């Protein structure tokens, strides 16, 4: 069991320290917590893993419940739905460590079958989508050589899941601002009730996940050559169906893997050598899931 401590902001920045630094958002339960535990086990004792989430008490409890050993796990409150929170935390990481080596963007607002999309869509997009683009903007400049910047998404995040008339909205975007504009347009259509008549799916997870993958692709289009030269991987990742209480609201997940089992493939992606074909793509169990229809899946 680990002792919870607030990361202090005193002392000189740890610039030049070669010990690795990892950040996981949405990390007090499920897959996020499994990623923190897996990183702590697989990194070295001199490394640091930040377990972050929006609730202080749950962060404290999660840190204290983790088994001892391995990398140091430090709890930090980070609400990606708050407009300036990711940038503030990135500044803090820069001051303490000079950069970051692994970032898993895993924070998500979960929805159930009984939730009214019009009632939740503002908060939902603030966390799942604008929270993702804020995290990418904040941490991309901090990723060190051989680093990883990974967004946890889903195979729902492909254009195959969207009506063809809507493909152009997310295909070929080259900036995070463009992604935000398209997500905002979808959000507004959900709020005013025009989404269904405009061919948007009723299941809000689909456009949201497509927006997350589109954000990774847009940022990758700007950074590809430099990142690959430096050994950096920027990617979205699908962990597959998980056996969690939230998933059970929608599907029969009795035979699905636990978060700890599902985390293994994500940890391998973060810790094993970069495969260039994974860069800027959605990866599931080591294979690229095509964003566009008609493209073959590849390893």
TAHUVEN-V193614 format. One record per residue. N is the residue number from 1. RES is the residue in one small letter. SS is DSSP state (2 for helix, 1 for strand, 0 for the rest). Layout:
BEGIN
{{N;RES;SS} {N;RES;SS}}
END
This chain:
BEGIN
{{1;x;0} {2;x;0} {3;x;0} {4;x;0} {5;x;0} {6;x;1} {7;x;0} {8;x;0} {9;x;0} {10;x;0} {11;x;0} {12;x;0} {13;x;0} {14;x;0} {15;x;0} {16;x;0} {17;x;0} {18;x;0} {19;x;0} {20;x;0} {21;x;1} {22;x;1} {23;x;1} {24;x;1} {25;x;0} {26;x;0} {27;x;0} {28;x;0} {29;x;0} {30;x;2} {31;x;2} {32;x;2} {33;x;2} {34;x;2} {35;x;2} {36;x;2} {37;x;2} {38;x;2} {39;x;2} {40;x;2} {41;x;2} {42;x;2} {43;x;0} {44;x;0} {45;x;0} {46;x;0} {47;x;0} {48;x;1} {49;x;1} {50;x;1} {51;x;1} {52;x;1} {53;x;1} {54;x;0} {55;x;0} {56;x;2} {57;x;2} {58;x;2} {59;x;2} {60;x;2} {61;x;2} {62;x;2} {63;x;2} {64;x;2} {65;x;2} {66;x;0} {67;x;0} {68;x;0} {69;x;0} {70;x;0} {71;x;0} {72;x;1} {73;x;1} {74;x;1} {75;x;1} {76;x;1} {77;x;1} {78;x;0} {79;x;0} {80;x;0} {81;x;0} {82;x;0} {83;x;0} {84;x;0} {85;x;2} {86;x;2} {87;x;2} {88;x;2} {89;x;2} {90;x;2} {91;x;2} {92;x;2} {93;x;2} {94;x;2} {95;x;2} {96;x;2} {97;x;2} {98;x;0} {99;x;0} {100;x;1} {101;x;1} {102;x;1} {103;x;1} {104;x;1} {105;x;1} {106;x;0} {107;x;0} {108;x;0} {109;x;0} {110;x;0} {111;x;0} {112;x;0} {113;x;0} {114;x;0} {115;x;0} {116;x;0} {117;x;2} {118;x;2} {119;x;2} {120;x;2} {121;x;2} {122;x;2} {123;x;2} {124;x;2} {125;x;2} {126;x;2} {127;x;2} {128;x;2} {129;x;0} {130;x;2} {131;x;2} {132;x;2} {133;x;2} {134;x;2} {135;x;2} {136;x;2} {137;x;2} {138;x;2} {139;x;2} {140;x;2} {141;x;0} {142;x;0} {143;x;1} {144;x;1} {145;x;1} {146;x;1} {147;x;1} {148;x;1} {149;x;1} {150;x;1} {151;x;1} {152;x;1} {153;x;0} {154;x;0} {155;x;0} {156;x;0} {157;x;0} {158;x;0} {159;x;2} {160;x;2} {161;x;2} {162;x;0} {163;x;0} {164;x;2} {165;x;2} {166;x;2} {167;x;2} {168;x;2} {169;x;2} {170;x;2} {171;x;0} {172;x;0} {173;x;0} {174;x;0} {175;x;0} {176;x;2} {177;x;2} {178;x;2} {179;x;2} {180;x;2} {181;x;2} {182;x;2} {183;x;2} {184;x;2} {185;x;2} {186;x;2} {187;x;2} {188;x;2} {189;x;2} {190;x;2} {191;x;2} {192;x;2} {193;x;0} {194;x;0} {195;x;0} {196;x;0} {197;x;0} {198;x;0} {199;x;0} {200;x;0} {201;x;0} {202;x;0} {203;x;0} {204;x;2} {205;x;2} {206;x;2} {207;x;2} {208;x;2} {209;x;2} {210;x;2} {211;x;2} {212;x;2} {213;x;2} {214;x;2} {215;x;2} {216;x;2} {217;x;2} {218;x;2} {219;x;2} {220;x;2} {221;x;2} {222;x;2} {223;x;2} {224;x;2} {225;x;2} {226;x;2} {227;x;2} {228;x;2} {229;x;2} {230;x;0} {231;x;0} {232;x;0} {233;x;1} {234;x;1} {235;x;1} {236;x;1} {237;x;1} {238;x;1} {239;x;0} {240;x;0} {241;x;0} {242;x;1} {243;x;0} {244;x;0} {245;x;2} {246;x;2} {247;x;2} {248;x;2} {249;x;0} {250;x;0} {251;x;0} {252;x;0} {253;x;0} {254;x;0} {255;x;0} {256;x;0} {257;x;1} {258;x;0} {259;x;2} {260;x;2} {261;x;2} {262;x;2} {263;x;2} {264;x;2} {265;x;2} {266;x;2} {267;x;2} {268;x;2} {269;x;2} {270;x;2} {271;x;2} {272;x;0} {273;x;0} {274;x;0} {275;x;0} {276;x;2} {277;x;2} {278;x;2} {279;x;0} {280;x;0} {281;x;0} {282;x;1} {283;x;1} {284;x;1} {285;x;0} {286;x;0} {287;x;1} {288;x;1} {289;x;1} {290;x;0} {291;x;0} {292;x;0} {293;x;0} {294;x;0} {295;x;0} {296;x;0} {297;x;0} {298;x;1} {299;x;0}}
END
